[in-house]
Amino acid sequence: MENAKLLIQIDNCKLAHDDFNDKTDKEKSAREELEHDLEDLKKTAEDTRLNCEQKKKEIELVKEELVRLKTEHKDDVDALKEKIRESEVIVEIDSKNSNLAEIVQKIRSNYDKIAQKNLKETEEWYQTKFENIQVAEAQNVEALQSEMTERKELQKQKQNLEIRIQTLLLMIRNLEETLLITEKENGQQLDPLNKTILKLSDELEKLKSQLKQQVETNKDLLCVKMKLKSEIDNYQQLIQGMTADSNSLEFAIEDAVLCEQQEKTKEEAPIKQESSPTNKSVFQKELVEEGDVIKPEEVAVNAAPPNAIDSSTDKKQKKSKKNSSSSSSSSSSSSSSSSESDEDKKQE
């Protein structure tokens, strides 16, 4: 769980790092655009400054021209006055009909009107020119002020963006440091886990190889078991055949012995009947009263001599031993087969 949480945190840190990288790229592009805009504004500010200087120079030139025109006008007026003064006009007028003072006054008034008219025209031209220059200068000043304010705002934005970029760079550095620290911690924490995983994988491979070997051995044992079962079955069949043959031989021998014993008993019966007829009848009566069925073989055995009885008992004991040996061999084979099947089940 801790490893999963650490992996999730690492992925989140990587995603945050990528987001911050994207943001820094965007901020860098915005910064470059602002720098281009600032360069353009600087160029426009320089152009407006140059235009203002040119306009100021033009205004100075116009002022100089105006001063020059005024001086020229004054010079012209002075020259005209001097000419008028220096010019000697000899006019012969009848003193009776002409009034010289009125004529001079008229001439002066005409010249004054012309001079005032010229002054008004020059002043009007100068005023119009000066007003146009003032309007252009005011427009240039307004444009300069607006550009200066825009420049200040852009500088503020630039400073804010630089501060923001610095903070983002610091955050990125801090995140990179935390990422390195977390990677180191994860590496330190994952080293033992990786070692345990490698050990477990090695053990798993060993177990797989052992299981494969066990499976192969089990297969071999199953093959051996099947062979043994087939051999045991064959052996049991052979034993059963042998026992059947031996039983038939024993029965034949017993029949022959019984026949001989019966003949002997028949021969010895009259002698014994003469000696002890009462005992035999009493013995038979007691057996009948007890409810037992008297077989001729038992009668023959009772009547047979002790040597014949011993031989028959020995044969029966041999027969029982053979049967017990065959049964023990069959039980041992069945027990071995059951134990092998149990071992196979355990191994499976």
C-alpha positions as CSV (number, residue, x, y, z in Angstrom):
1,M,0.0,0.0,0.0
2,E,2.8,2.4,0.9
3,N,4.6,1.7,-2.4
4,A,1.3,2.3,-4.3
5,K,0.8,5.6,-2.5
6,L,4.4,6.6,-3.2
7,L,4.0,5.7,-6.9
8,I,0.8,7.8,-7.0
9,Q,2.6,10.7,-5.4
10,I,5.5,10.3,-7.8
11,D,3.0,10.3,-10.7
12,N,1.3,13.4,-9.3
13,C,4.7,15.1,-8.9
14,K,5.6,14.3,-12.5
15,L,2.2,15.6,-13.7
16,A,2.7,18.8,-11.6
17,H,6.2,19.1,-13.0
18,D,4.9,18.8,-16.5
19,D,2.2,21.3,-15.8
20,F,4.7,23.7,-14.4
21,N,6.9,23.2,-17.4
22,D,4.0,24.0,-19.7
23,K,3.2,27.1,-17.6
24,T,6.8,28.2,-17.7
25,D,6.9,27.7,-21.5
26,K,3.7,29.7,-21.8
27,E,5.0,32.4,-19.5
28,K,8.3,32.5,-21.5
29,S,6.3,32.9,-24.7
30,A,4.2,35.6,-23.1
31,R,7.4,37.3,-21.8
32,E,9.0,37.1,-25.2
33,E,5.8,38.7,-26.7
34,L,5.9,41.4,-24.1
35,E,9.6,42.0,-24.8
36,H,8.8,42.3,-28.5
37,D,6.0,44.7,-27.6
38,L,8.3,46.7,-25.3
39,E,10.9,46.9,-28.1
40,D,8.2,48.1,-30.5
41,L,7.1,50.7,-27.9
42,K,10.6,51.7,-27.3
43,K,11.0,52.2,-31.1
44,T,7.8,54.1,-31.2
45,A,8.8,56.2,-28.2
46,E,12.2,56.9,-29.9
47,D,10.3,57.8,-33.1
48,T,8.0,60.1,-31.2
49,R,10.9,61.6,-29.4
50,L,12.6,62.2,-32.7
51,N,9.4,63.7,-34.1
52,C,9.1,66.0,-31.1
53,E,12.7,67.1,-31.5
54,Q,12.0,67.6,-35.2
55,K,8.9,69.6,-34.4
56,K,10.8,71.7,-31.8
57,K,13.5,72.3,-34.4
58,E,10.8,73.3,-36.9
59,I,9.2,75.5,-34.3
60,E,12.5,77.2,-33.7
61,L,13.0,77.6,-37.4
62,V,9.6,79.1,-37.8
63,K,10.3,81.4,-34.9
64,E,13.6,82.4,-36.5
65,E,11.8,82.9,-39.8
66,L,9.2,85.0,-38.0
67,V,11.9,87.1,-36.4
68,R,13.7,87.4,-39.7
69,L,10.4,88.4,-41.4
70,K,9.8,90.9,-38.6
71,T,13.3,92.3,-39.0
72,E,13.0,92.4,-42.7
73,H,9.6,94.1,-42.4
74,K,11.0,96.6,-40.1
75,D,14.0,97.1,-42.3
76,D,11.7,97.6,-45.3
77,V,9.6,100.0,-43.3
78,D,12.6,101.9,-42.1
79,A,14.0,101.9,-45.7
80,L,10.7,103.2,-47.0
81,K,10.6,105.8,-44.3
82,E,14.2,106.9,-45.1
83,K,13.4,106.9,-48.8
84,I,10.3,109.0,-48.1
85,R,12.4,111.3,-46.0
86,E,15.2,111.4,-48.4
87,S,13.1,111.7,-51.5
88,E,12.6,115.3,-52.4
89,V,9.4,115.8,-54.3
90,I,9.0,119.1,-55.8
91,V,5.5,119.7,-56.4
92,E,4.3,122.9,-57.7
93,I,0.8,123.4,-56.7
94,D,-1.3,126.3,-56.8
95,S,-1.4,127.5,-53.3
96,K,-4.8,128.7,-53.7
97,N,-6.5,125.4,-54.8
98,S,-4.3,122.8,-53.0
99,N,-3.8,122.0,-49.3
100,L,-0.4,120.4,-48.9
101,A,-0.9,119.3,-45.4
102,E,-4.1,117.4,-46.3
103,I,-2.3,115.6,-49.1
104,V,0.6,114.5,-46.9
105,Q,-1.9,113.4,-44.3
106,K,-3.7,111.3,-46.9
107,I,-0.5,109.7,-48.1
108,R,0.5,108.9,-44.6
109,S,-2.8,107.4,-43.8
110,N,-2.6,105.3,-46.9
111,Y,0.9,104.1,-46.0
112,D,-0.3,103.4,-42.5
113,K,-3.2,101.4,-43.7
114,I,-0.9,99.3,-46.0
115,A,1.6,98.8,-43.1
116,Q,-1.2,97.7,-40.7
117,K,-2.6,95.4,-43.3
118,N,0.7,93.8,-43.9
119,L,1.3,93.5,-40.1
120,K,-2.1,91.9,-39.6
121,E,-1.5,89.4,-42.5
122,T,1.9,88.5,-41.1
123,E,0.5,88.2,-37.5
124,E,-2.4,86.1,-38.7
125,W,-0.1,83.8,-40.7
126,Y,2.3,83.6,-37.7
127,Q,-0.6,82.8,-35.4
128,T,-2.1,80.2,-37.6
129,K,1.3,78.6,-38.1
130,F,2.0,78.8,-34.4
131,E,-1.4,77.3,-33.5
132,N,-0.9,74.4,-35.9
133,I,2.5,73.8,-34.4
134,Q,1.0,74.0,-30.9
135,V,-1.7,71.5,-31.9
136,A,0.8,69.1,-33.4
137,E,3.0,69.5,-30.3
138,A,0.1,68.9,-28.0
139,Q,-0.8,65.8,-30.0
140,N,2.8,64.6,-29.8
141,V,2.9,65.3,-26.1
142,E,-0.3,63.4,-25.5
143,A,1.0,60.5,-27.6
144,L,4.2,60.6,-25.7
145,Q,2.4,60.6,-22.3
146,S,0.2,57.7,-23.3
147,E,3.1,55.8,-24.6
148,M,5.0,56.6,-21.4
149,T,2.1,55.3,-19.3
150,E,1.8,52.2,-21.5
151,R,5.5,51.7,-21.1
152,K,5.2,52.0,-17.3
153,E,2.3,49.5,-17.3
154,L,4.3,47.1,-19.5
155,Q,7.3,47.5,-17.2
156,K,5.1,46.7,-14.2
157,Q,3.7,43.7,-16.0
158,K,7.2,42.7,-17.0
159,Q,8.3,42.9,-13.3
160,N,5.3,41.0,-12.2
161,L,5.9,38.3,-14.8
162,E,9.6,38.1,-13.8
163,I,8.6,37.8,-10.1
164,R,6.1,35.1,-11.1
165,I,8.6,33.3,-13.3
166,Q,11.1,33.4,-10.4
167,T,8.5,32.0,-8.0
168,L,7.6,29.3,-10.5
169,L,11.3,28.4,-11.0
170,L,11.7,28.2,-7.2
171,M,8.7,25.9,-7.0
172,I,10.0,23.8,-9.9
173,R,13.4,23.5,-8.1
174,N,11.7,22.6,-4.8
175,L,9.5,20.0,-6.6
176,E,12.5,18.6,-8.4
177,E,14.4,18.4,-5.0
178,T,11.3,16.7,-3.4
179,L,11.1,14.4,-6.4
180,L,14.7,13.4,-6.1
181,I,14.3,12.9,-2.3
182,T,11.2,10.8,-2.9
183,E,12.9,8.8,-5.6
184,K,15.8,8.1,-3.3
185,E,13.5,7.2,-0.4
186,N,11.5,5.0,-2.8
187,G,14.7,3.4,-4.0
188,Q,15.8,2.8,-0.5
189,Q,12.4,1.3,0.4
190,L,12.1,-0.7,-2.8
191,D,15.7,-2.2,-2.6
192,P,14.8,-4.7,0.1
193,L,11.5,-5.4,-1.6
194,N,13.2,-6.0,-4.9
195,K,15.7,-8.3,-3.1
196,T,12.9,-10.2,-1.5
197,I,11.1,-10.4,-4.8
198,L,14.2,-11.8,-6.5
199,K,14.7,-14.3,-3.6
200,L,11.1,-15.3,-3.9
201,S,11.3,-15.6,-7.7
202,D,14.5,-17.8,-7.3
203,E,12.7,-19.9,-4.6
204,L,9.7,-20.1,-6.9
205,E,11.8,-21.3,-9.8
206,K,13.5,-23.8,-7.5
207,L,10.1,-25.0,-6.3
208,K,8.9,-25.3,-9.9
209,S,12.0,-27.3,-10.8
210,Q,11.4,-29.5,-7.7
211,L,7.7,-29.9,-8.6
212,K,8.7,-30.9,-12.1
213,Q,11.2,-33.4,-10.7
214,Q,8.5,-34.7,-8.3
215,V,6.0,-34.9,-11.1
216,E,8.5,-36.9,-13.2
217,T,9.3,-39.1,-10.2
218,N,5.6,-39.6,-9.6
219,K,5.1,-40.5,-13.2
220,D,7.9,-43.0,-12.9
221,L,6.5,-44.3,-9.7
222,L,3.0,-44.6,-11.3
223,C,4.5,-46.6,-14.1
224,V,6.4,-48.8,-11.6
225,K,3.2,-49.1,-9.6
226,M,1.2,-50.2,-12.6
227,K,3.8,-52.7,-13.5
228,L,3.9,-54.0,-10.0
229,K,0.1,-54.2,-9.9
230,S,0.1,-56.2,-13.2
231,E,2.9,-58.5,-11.8
232,I,1.0,-58.9,-8.5
233,D,-2.2,-59.8,-10.4
234,N,-0.3,-62.3,-12.5
235,Y,1.3,-63.7,-9.4
236,Q,-2.1,-63.9,-7.6
237,Q,-3.5,-65.7,-10.6
238,L,-0.6,-68.1,-10.6
239,I,-1.0,-68.6,-6.8
240,Q,-4.7,-69.2,-7.2
241,G,-4.0,-71.7,-9.9
242,M,-1.4,-73.4,-7.7
243,T,-3.7,-73.5,-4.7
244,A,-6.5,-75.0,-6.8
245,D,-4.2,-77.7,-8.1
246,S,-2.8,-78.5,-4.6
247,N,-6.4,-78.6,-3.2
248,S,-7.5,-81.1,-5.8
249,L,-4.4,-83.2,-5.1
250,E,-5.1,-83.0,-1.3
251,F,-8.8,-83.9,-1.8
252,A,-7.8,-86.9,-3.9
253,I,-5.3,-88.1,-1.3
254,E,-7.8,-87.6,1.5
255,D,-10.4,-89.5,-0.4
256,A,-8.0,-92.4,-0.9
257,V,-7.0,-92.3,2.8
258,L,-10.7,-92.2,3.8
259,C,-11.5,-95.1,1.6
260,E,-8.7,-97.1,3.1
261,Q,-9.8,-96.1,6.6
262,Q,-13.4,-97.1,5.8
263,E,-12.3,-100.5,4.6
264,K,-10.2,-100.9,7.7
265,T,-13.1,-99.8,9.9
266,K,-15.4,-102.2,8.1
267,E,-13.0,-105.0,8.8
268,E,-12.5,-104.0,12.4
269,A,-16.2,-103.1,13.0
270,P,-17.5,-106.5,13.9
271,I,-14.6,-107.0,16.4
272,K,-15.3,-103.6,18.0
273,Q,-19.0,-104.1,17.9
274,E,-18.6,-107.3,19.7
275,S,-16.3,-105.6,22.3
276,S,-18.2,-102.3,22.8
277,P,-21.5,-102.1,21.0
278,T,-23.2,-100.2,23.8
279,N,-20.7,-97.3,23.8
280,K,-21.1,-96.6,20.1
281,S,-24.9,-96.5,20.3
282,V,-24.8,-94.3,23.4
283,F,-22.3,-91.9,21.6
284,Q,-24.5,-91.7,18.5
285,K,-27.6,-91.1,20.6
286,E,-26.0,-88.3,22.5
287,L,-24.9,-86.6,19.2
288,V,-28.4,-86.9,17.8
289,E,-30.0,-85.6,21.0
290,E,-27.7,-82.5,20.9
291,G,-28.9,-81.7,17.3
292,D,-25.6,-82.3,15.5
293,V,-25.5,-84.0,12.1
294,I,-23.1,-86.9,12.1
295,K,-21.2,-87.1,8.9
296,P,-19.6,-90.3,7.6
297,E,-16.2,-88.6,7.5
298,E,-16.5,-87.8,11.3
299,V,-17.6,-91.3,12.0
300,A,-14.7,-92.5,10.0
301,V,-12.3,-90.2,11.8
302,N,-13.7,-91.3,15.2
303,A,-13.4,-94.9,14.2
304,A,-10.0,-94.4,12.5
305,P,-6.8,-95.1,14.3
306,P,-4.8,-92.3,15.8
307,N,-2.1,-92.3,13.1
308,A,-4.6,-91.6,10.4
309,I,-6.1,-88.8,12.4
310,D,-2.7,-87.2,12.9
311,S,-1.9,-87.4,9.2
312,S,-5.2,-85.8,8.3
313,T,-4.7,-83.0,10.8
314,D,-1.2,-82.3,9.5
315,K,-2.6,-82.0,6.0
316,K,-5.3,-79.6,7.1
317,Q,-2.7,-77.5,8.9
318,K,-0.5,-77.4,5.8
319,K,-3.6,-76.4,3.8
320,S,-4.5,-73.6,6.2
321,K,-0.9,-72.4,6.2
322,K,-0.9,-72.1,2.4
323,N,-4.2,-70.3,2.5
324,S,-2.9,-68.0,5.2
325,S,0.3,-67.3,3.2
326,S,-1.7,-66.6,0.1
327,S,-4.1,-64.3,2.0
328,S,-1.2,-62.6,3.7
329,S,0.5,-62.0,0.4
330,S,-2.7,-60.7,-1.1
331,S,-3.2,-58.5,2.0
332,S,0.4,-57.2,1.8
333,S,0.0,-56.5,-1.9
334,S,-3.3,-54.7,-1.2
335,S,-1.7,-52.7,1.7
336,S,1.3,-51.8,-0.4
337,S,-1.0,-50.7,-3.2
338,S,-3.2,-48.7,-0.7
339,S,0.0,-47.1,0.8
340,E,1.3,-46.2,-2.7
341,S,-2.1,-44.7,-3.6
342,D,-2.0,-42.6,-0.4
343,E,1.5,-41.4,-1.2
344,D,0.4,-40.5,-4.7
345,K,-2.5,-38.6,-3.3
346,K,-0.3,-36.7,-0.9
347,Q,2.2,-35.9,-3.6
348,E,-0.6,-34.7,-5.9
